[in-house]
């Protein structure tokens, strides 16, 4: 059974980025905080908003870094070091260009071209074996358009689909913590927003 002690939601800081595609991971952690009654407070020593609470009977910490996306590892590494959280006890939620809006998937380890994940891997001494939640945002069709695309807001239908996937993922997180990765993947990976 995954013993997840820290859940991180990636995004960029500031109100101008809050509802952009790149902040899907941060939205996931905000969803968890609301669902499980965990208050998030700015904590300068961890370079982010943090909270602690009970999810499915487990003592879990939440983190939304206030660094920019490509420096996400600074916040994650500082919290992992301080609380002695192993990479196997870490779950990072982030936006995924390769999935359509409305799709979300759990996985463990692997490579990623996402800048926040790259920085986390590098700050964790190249250890990649942490848990991931990839939240689909779709692809603009050409790599030259990716930067502007991820930093813009999705159209209404796409945004609603992303929100639906985040909502379903937060329910499936309970399955991950209580029944394991197979149950969580079976339910989440078969979900598709309308």
Protein Blocks (a to p, Z undefined) as FASTA:
>chain_A
ZZdfbdcddddedjklmmgmklmmmmmmmmmmmmnopacdddfklopadddddeehiacd
ddddfbdfklmmmmmmmmmmmnopafklcccddddfkbcehiacddeehidfbfklmmmm
mmnoopakbccddddebjehiaklmmmmmmpccdfklmmmmmmmmmmmmmmmmmmmmnoj
klmmmmmmmgccZZ
